[in-house]
């Protein structure tokens, strides 16, 4: 008997400041609220599409963000909540959870350790450490650039997280994978190229990350 295919995820659209209740609960790391929502029938695998109301070096105005609840959890919630979602049926096969955890957008220096725990857990679940992120055929950014963005290592290097970079390298991340940057259509190539392209004035430039990626500290 042929294996039954999983149904395509439901897509929800809303403004950035009107995030779905489950996404808000994940951002607040509120397990009771998350559990209550799921118990009441909330879909754990919907895709949320929102228009970004801002333009930064990490985003392009007008590009839709398409992310699943497990991605938000990987980026901001505790390991306990990430495990809870997986136990409740969150699909890792369609997600970019490993990329989200590696980027750890907005995390503090202390929170790096929690992201490392999340990354190590996701790897035990079979996620590909060298997978190139691809948000979907309909995603505007993918149509524009024509190819994927990068691996988890590209993201960790780009944000300058030494603990996360070290974790990924220790677990077999390939520092030589080439991928396109989402900052421009120029191919920055490897994770080292991505880190070196950062503006030191933005506070993300990290010498330890550069050394971990094989840069020569005397020439940095």
C-alpha positions in Angstrom: 0.0 0.0 0.0 1.4 3.4 -1.0 2.2 5.8 1.8 -0.5 8.5 2.4 0.7 11.9 1.5 0.5 14.6 4.1 -2.1 17.3 3.2 -0.7 20.7 2.1 -0.5 23.1 5.0 -3.3 25.7 5.4 -2.1 29.2 4.7 -3.2 32.2 6.8 -2.6 35.8 5.9 -2.6 38.8 8.3 -0.7 42.0 8.9 2.6 41.6 10.8 1.1 43.2 13.9 -1.8 40.8 13.9 0.1 37.6 14.5 -1.9 34.4 15.0 -2.5 33.6 18.7 -0.2 30.5 18.5 2.6 32.6 17.1 2.2 35.1 19.9 2.2 32.4 22.5 5.4 30.9 21.1 7.0 34.3 21.2 6.0 34.6 24.8 7.3 31.1 25.6 3.9 30.4 27.2 3.5 26.6 27.3 0.1 26.8 29.1 -1.3 29.1 26.4 0.2 27.0 23.6 -1.2 23.8 25.1 -4.6 25.4 25.5 -4.7 26.5 21.9 -3.7 23.1 20.5 -6.2 21.4 22.8 -8.9 23.6 21.4 -8.2 22.5 17.9 -5.6 25.0 16.7 -3.7 23.8 13.6 0.0 23.1 14.5 1.2 23.1 10.9 -0.4 26.2 9.3 1.8 28.5 7.2 1.5 32.1 8.2 2.1 34.7 5.5 2.5 38.3 6.6 3.6 41.5 5.0 6.6 43.1 6.7 5.8 46.7 7.7 9.5 47.6 7.9 12.7 47.5 5.8 16.0 46.5 7.3 19.2 44.9 6.1 17.6 41.6 7.0 14.4 42.1 5.1 13.1 43.6 1.9 9.9 45.7 2.0 7.0 43.8 0.6 8.4 40.3 0.7 6.0 37.9 2.4 7.3 35.9 5.3 6.1 32.4 5.2 6.8 30.5 8.4 5.3 27.6 10.4 4.8 27.6 14.2 7.7 25.2 14.7 10.0 27.8 13.0 8.9 30.5 15.5 9.4 28.1 18.4 12.9 27.2 17.1 13.9 30.8 16.9 12.6 32.0 20.2 11.0 29.4 22.5 12.6 27.1 25.0 13.8 23.6 24.1 10.9 22.2 26.2 8.4 24.0 23.9 10.1 22.9 20.7 10.0 19.3 21.9 6.4 19.7 22.9 5.4 20.9 19.4 7.2 18.0 17.8 5.5 15.6 20.2 2.2 17.2 19.2 2.8 16.6 15.5 4.7 19.6 14.2 6.1 18.7 10.8 9.9 19.3 10.5 9.9 18.0 6.9 8.3 21.2 5.7 9.9 23.7 8.1 13.0 25.8 8.2 13.3 25.3 12.0 17.0 24.6 11.9 17.6 27.8 10.0 15.4 29.7 12.4 17.2 28.4 15.4 20.6 29.2 13.8 19.7 32.7 12.9 18.2 33.3 16.4 17.1 36.8 15.4 16.9 39.0 18.4 18.4 36.6 20.9 20.7 37.7 23.6 24.2 36.4 24.2 22.8 34.2 27.0 20.1 32.8 24.8 22.7 31.4 22.4 23.0 28.4 24.7 19.3 27.6 24.5 19.4 27.9 20.7 22.3 25.4 20.8 20.1 22.9 22.7 17.3 23.4 20.2 19.7 22.8 17.3 21.1 19.7 18.8 17.5 18.4 19.4 16.4 19.2 15.8 19.5 17.3 14.5 18.4 14.2 16.5 15.1 14.4 14.7 16.8 14.1 11.3 17.0 17.6 10.1 19.6 18.2 7.4 22.4 20.5 8.8 23.5 21.5 5.3 20.0 22.1 3.7 19.6 25.3 1.7 16.6 27.3 2.9 13.8 27.4 0.3 10.6 29.1 1.4 8.4 27.7 -1.5 7.8 28.1 -5.2 5.3 30.9 -4.6 7.6 32.9 -2.3 8.4 36.3 -3.8 12.0 36.3 -2.7 12.7 32.8 -4.2 11.1 33.9 -7.5 13.3 37.1 -7.5 16.6 35.5 -6.6 15.9 32.3 -8.5 17.5 30.0 -5.9 17.7 29.3 -2.1 19.3 31.6 0.5 21.7 29.5 2.6 22.3 26.8 5.2 21.9 27.1 8.9 25.6 27.9 9.1 25.2 30.9 6.8 22.6 32.3 9.1 24.5 31.7 12.3 27.6 33.3 10.7 25.7 36.2 9.3 24.3 37.1 12.7 27.6 36.5 14.4 26.7 33.8 17.0 29.9 32.0 17.9 28.3 29.3 20.2 25.8 28.4 17.4 28.5 28.4 14.7 30.7 26.2 16.8 27.8 23.8 17.5 27.0 23.5 13.8 30.6 22.9 12.8 30.9 20.3 15.5 27.9 18.5 14.1 29.1 18.4 10.5 28.1 21.7 8.9 29.9 22.3 5.7 31.5 25.8 5.7 32.1 25.7 2.0 28.5 25.4 0.7 27.8 28.3 -1.6 24.4 30.1 -1.4 22.9 33.4 -2.4 22.5 36.2 0.1 19.1 37.7 0.8 20.8 41.1 1.1 21.4 41.4 -2.6 21.5 39.3 -5.7 25.3 38.9 -5.4 26.4 35.4 -4.5 28.4 35.8 -1.3 29.2 32.1 -1.3 30.4 30.5 1.9 29.5 31.2 5.5 32.9 33.0 5.9 32.0 35.3 3.0 28.7 36.1 4.6 30.2 37.0 7.9 33.0 39.1 6.3 30.4 41.0 4.3 28.7 42.3 7.5 29.1 45.9 8.6 31.1 46.0 11.9 29.1 49.1 12.9 25.9 47.1 13.1 27.2 45.0 16.0 27.0 41.7 14.3 30.6 41.4 13.2 32.3 38.7 15.4 36.0 37.9 15.2 35.5 34.6 16.9 33.0 33.5 14.3 35.4 34.5 11.6 38.2 32.5 13.1 35.9 29.5 13.6 35.0 29.7 9.9 38.7 29.6 8.9 39.5 33.3 8.6 43.0 34.5 9.5 42.7 36.7 12.6 45.9 38.7 11.6 44.2 39.8 8.4 40.8 40.6 9.9 
